């Protein structure tokens, strides 16, 4: 029996975390689909992610250093439509999804530096912690 080195243990932990995130993402997608909100969800994801600015080089995009430009008005409308869809099916979405969207929207009014950092890292504040309960 061998012992894990720190690097091996760290790598195993990281891989397990990524696998868990992929599983959570699939569960959220199934839940959103079951609730009839997949089109609104996909639109919000697409519109709010934005597009790379014309000045962004391919190298910066590959390295993850390029900034995305978001049409804020379109993102607000898409998020409002998604929230409305979630609200139309409270059995599936009230206790968790609506609450997390609302918390994210509330944070937008007075974001801390840490919240801004996390938002840039995760792109969507309301998507960051969605889990199927």
Secondary structure, DSSP 8 states (H G I E B T S, - for coil): -----HHHHHHHHHHHHHHHHHHHHHHHHHHHHHTT-HHHHHHHHHHHH-EE-TT--HHHHHHT---EE--HHHHHHHHHHHHHHHHTTHHHHIIIIIHHHHHHHHHHHS--HHHHHHHHHHS-HHHHT----
